[in-house]
Each structure stands twice: as structure tokens, then as C-alpha cells.
């Protein structure tokens, strides 16, 4: 690899580096900041009789400690609702003699609590429930005053502005109080509750993307009860306890989000039957604390992988109480870390994420929803639960622009999911669904639109996703020259290239011209071998098509866009033969991940474009072995490197600080 770093004489720069294009452009110089990992803790606040206390639960040690600096500051109360994002918890409403609309904001990093008056609930109420995603929290139901008629109101707290507003379309399907809520990045589930002294088993599902709520009878609780608590991860919610009035339950019901169904899990029953408890947790475990009769300080831990529950005495609340509320930086499938912002040296443009997203794939009968994120700066990969697909599937395709990725299709599906890179969250966009359900498809695009082409069974169909409206329409003039599936695609800002496929195991390469929405075969760019189910990515000048079947291949073909020609580059061959993989990258490197050999693999190979060489990067392997995965990135396919011009946060807070500047020492020996 060329040496593009170090200290050079001006003559060396002018005579050797710049003429051979071995000098680093200032636009390629970025300043990276450390990754921020969210705290692996939960907060239990308020309750009766210790009404203002805040306890902090450490998940790693299963211990709880009273944290007075985070105590509620408005007035100690119980019957509060709580939720939050990766940095703050929001505790709203409650009662202590009178009902309140107060919203208090807990800062996890400093264990401090402050009033957030702009985020106060739109009305006073108690015994409400709350859940949300990375950007907003939703507080639903409750009682305005003790003994008064329950309400259906849903308030939305927007975290970025600390403001609250009622969202009428998201109102509960039935008025009730003493309900519970949990969810993932795309949906919230509000279950159980009381209407006066009658227990309810109803489950409402709120869709965040449309801010609408509807009852889902298949997800109703196994028994009618109020005073229940709930938490969960990206795939399941757990509703435990409850029962007032009438019998008091230890029951834990498990809601499967992908099917909107609920079933009791006897092995996960609470260690003590109780109601008016609270719950929160992380991606692996849920914690249910406090409650009555008693009151009690008991803390039960539900292990999601085994659906079992056990009391953890060391995690018991600091004092026995009920009507407590809980929040956590890792509940509701919130991301466990955020990729650091990178600031471009030349103009201070901020790039929200420098990574690639690999979503879906095989792993269960219907495929998995898993989303992995590859950090280019460190060549490491981690699962991001908050960005999981809305439904598990495989043999899908993905593309996107600088701010969002679009994952479409899959076996028997036309579903389109949109991944917001800045928040690592995913939501279904029904208006962008493919024109026909299909799989073994390919996708690429530019800054304004994505194109999804081909697919089983033998489609030539080309669908165009317009990003500004999140809508999809078939474009007949852009149909592939030959109907086929197992096709692969990449491109630059002006054209997309769709190569290979079946039936017939062809090497055909079609070129889609974005300005005219027309497609034509380009024989000179045909793949070097007949193959299908490859991975492909590239930059402004070249596209790289790697792997394929059948038989399994490690071949890497390089498409030169300026001449519409393709040649095999042996030095860039994959580290192992495989197919059913996915690829994405940035302007300098491509990442080829997953696939099958025919066994599923998690392998990640990195292609360095400047040298046309490939090497496996074990640290960037997918979180699970799978094939039929799809990938997108804000930097692939010649997308602009920095979509959002803004000053880095450190500069906004400390204007006197300047970002580091590259110092070039030049010796004038001309």
C-alpha cells in the first residue's frame, strides 16, 4: 500500500505523491471521537411510602443502591409512568394526595434529576404507563384524580426538545389505568389495566412511524388484571404480576412482537405474587421490583434466553414500596452504544456515522431481524438491537442515501424498512413496500432514490423508492433486460449495475441510468463467470462483485464505470468461497459479510480499493453466522461523505475550543 502519511519535503509531494495520486485529499481527513457506551443500569423512582427515592440497579452485579442525588425533586409521589432513551430517563405524572403532571428528567451520566417543565404531561394523572424509542417517549392512560374516570390519552415527549404534546391518533383503544407498557424501536405495547375496579386483559399496539394505536386481540394478556409491570428486548415483551382487584398474580406473559401473540410462560413466574410493581431491563434480562401486598422490596430477574425467573436479593429496592416507576438506558431495544461523530478536517462537516449496516438473514424459519453495524474506523462489528428489522426475513436487498438505509423484500415479503443512521433505529414504511413480494433481489441507488430489481420467481421488475416521500413505484422502462433472481447490484451517483443471476446462471450486466430511469445490457461489463447471489459494493469509479454460486466462489470482479468494462482481480478474491453474502463500504474500502459455504458463516472480508487486495477482518465478523443478509451504508456507492453541516457538540458548548488541524511540515529544498 502506498505511504500517504508522515512528513515529506515539498519536492517529494509535488514530484512523487501528487502526480501518482498518492496524496491524501483534505476531504478524506476525518477527526474521530470515542464511542459512547450507554450505562448498563436501571433506575427505580418514587413509590409509596418512600415517595421521592431513586434506586440505581447495576445489571452487571445484580446490586441496587439508593442514589439520593437522583431523587425526584418536584414532590415525592407514586403511580408514576417512566421511560427514556440512552442518556436520560423521564418520570411523569403520579399522585400524593393530588395528581400531578410533573415531568422529571434523570441524567444517567451524573445520577441527577431535574424538572423538565416543557415536557410536563398535558394533564394531571396517575397510574399511567410509558414506553418509547430513541427519539420519543409515549405516556398513555391513567386516572386524572383518585376514583375518577380513566382516560385514553397518549402524550408524546420529544427528547430533543423536552416538549410534550397529545397525539390523538395514538390514544388507547380503551380507557384504563394501572396498565403497563414496553416495546422495541418500532412499536410500543400497552397491556392490562383496570377500568374502575374491573381488571382488563386488552393489549394495544402503538406504531411509532404513524403514531397510531390499535388493539391486537391475539396479544391480550392470559388473564384480566391491573397493577401489572412490563419490560422486554427487541423481540419480546414480558408482562408480570398484577391482579388488583381480585386474585394477586405471579404470572408472566410473553408477547412475541413478530406475530403479535401472547402466552403465559410458567417458568418465568415471579417469585412472589404482587401488583403495583415496576420493571425495566436490558437486552438479556428484565427486572421486576417492589409491589404490594406488603409493600415489598423484592427484585426478580427474568432471563430472556431461558424464560426463567429468580429473586436476586442483592438487587432488592432500598426500601419496601409500591407504585414505583422504572427506566433504563438499555430497555426497549435501545442501542447500547452510539458510533462517534466524525468531523471532516477541511470544512467541519459532521458525519453522523461511519459504518455499514448488515440486516436480516437466515437463522430461523422466517429469517432473523438482527441488524449488525460495522465501524469502519476500528473494523469491529456489534449488534444494534434498536435497528433490528420490523420483521425477520432473509434473501432481501438494501440500499439508501446519506441519512437512511432501506431494506426491502425477502422471502414472501414486500416489506420495506427504513434505518435512521443518526439514531440507529428502524421502522417499517408501508408506503415504500415493493410493488410485488419477492426475494433474491438486488438494490442500489443514489442520493435521491433507490432501485430494487429482479427477484424470484424470475422477475425483471424494477421498483424505485423515492426517499423524500418514502414511496415506491414500479418503473417499467428500468426493468432488467432478462428476468432473473439471485442478481447483485452496486453503482455510483449516475448509474446502477445489476449483474449475474438465475435461471441459466448468467453473467449478464445491466446498466440502469438514473437520469432517464432506463436499463440496458452492457456486454463489455459482463461478469467474468456465470454466477448468482454475490455481494457487491463500490465507490465513485469502480464496483466490486464478490463470491457467488454455483459452485461456491471467491472470485472478485471489478467494474470500471468510465468504460463499462469488467475484469477479474485475483488479489481481491474473498478469503473463502461463499454465496448469499452482502456488501457495503465507503470511498476507500468495501466490506463483504456473511454467506454460506454451504454452511452459514459470519466472515467479514475487507477489500482495499487502492491496492485491489482483500483480507478477512475477524473483529468485524457478523454477530451471528447467516446468509441471505442485506447491507447499506451512508458512504457506499459514491454517496456524499457528510450530509449534515454542523459544528461539533464540543464547539457548540465551548466556542473557544477549535478542532485539531493537520500540520504539514514542509522543507523548502527546491
Buried (B, 14 or more C-beta within 10 A) or exposed (E): EEEBEEEBBEEBBEEEBEEEEBBEEEBBEBBBEEBEEBBBBBBBBBBBEBBBBBBBBBBEEBBBEBBEEBBBBBBBBBBBBBBBBBBBBBBBBBBBEEBBBBBBBBBBEEBBBEBBEEBBBBBBBBBBBBBBBBBBBBBBBBBBEEEEEBBBBBBBBBBEEBBBEBBEEBBBBBBBBBBBBBBBBBBBBBBBBBBEEEBBBBBBBBBBBEBBBEBBEEBBBBBBBBBBBBBBBBBBBBBBBBBBBBEBBBBBBBBBBBEBBBEBBEEBBBBBBBBBBBBBBBBEBBBBBBBBEBBBBBBBBBBBEEBBBEBBEEBBBBBBBBBBBBBBBBBBBBBBBBBBBBBBBEEBBBBBBBBBBBBBBBBEEBBBBBBBBBBBEBBBBBBBBBBBBBBBBBBBBBBBBBBBBBBBBBBBBBBBBBBBBBBBBBBBBBEBBBBEBBBBBBBBBBBEBBBBBBBBEBBBBBBBBBBEEBBBEBBEEBBBBBBBBBBBBBBBBBBBBBBBBBBEBBBBBBBBBBEEBBBEBBEEBBBBBBBBBBBBBBBEBBBBBBBBBBEBBBBBBBBBBEEBBBEBBEEBBBBBBBBBBBBBBBBEBBBBBBBBBBEBBBBBBBBBBEEBBBEBBEEBBBBBBBBBBBBBBBBBBBBEBBBEEBBBEBBEEEEEEEEEEEEEEEEEEE
